[in-house]
Structures are given as structure tokens and as C-alpha cells.
Amino acid sequence: MTLSSLYNKDVYTEGGKYVGKVVDALIDPDAGKVVGLLIDTRGSTYFQGSSRYKAIPFERVISVHDIILIRE
């Protein structure tokens, strides 16, 4: 998996709620690994509120294929 393969993917919870689209990855430079995903929540049925962008810890990611599936 490459970082570029994560961008613009739709993110859903395991319960089927739409979370948003990946707009960036959060990297730990010391460990050299992805620690989170920055999500654009426009149209989200999962997040409510005024903030357009939310960070999701990468350990919540269950799978990455055509979509990204996360734990609720």
C-alpha cells in the first residue's frame, strides 16, 4: 500500500455509516509510519458538527480496498 493509494478513498464504519473522504495521512516521522488519516467530513452520516476535517487514528482502520473500513 502506498500513501497515494489512500487519498480520496471513501471511509465507512463497520456499521455502514459514511465518514468522509481521505484528504491526508498523518505520519510519525520518527517511526516512519502512518498514525492517522485526515478525513473531509462533508456529507458524513457519522460526524456531526461544525468541523469539516477530522483525524482518525490509523489503528481504527480495519481494511483498505475500494473503500476504507474503520471501527466505530
Secondary structure, 3 states (H helix, E strand, C coil): CCHHHCCCCEEEECCCCEEEEEEEEEEECCCCEEEEEEEECCCCCCCCCCCCEEEEEHHHEEEECCCEEECC
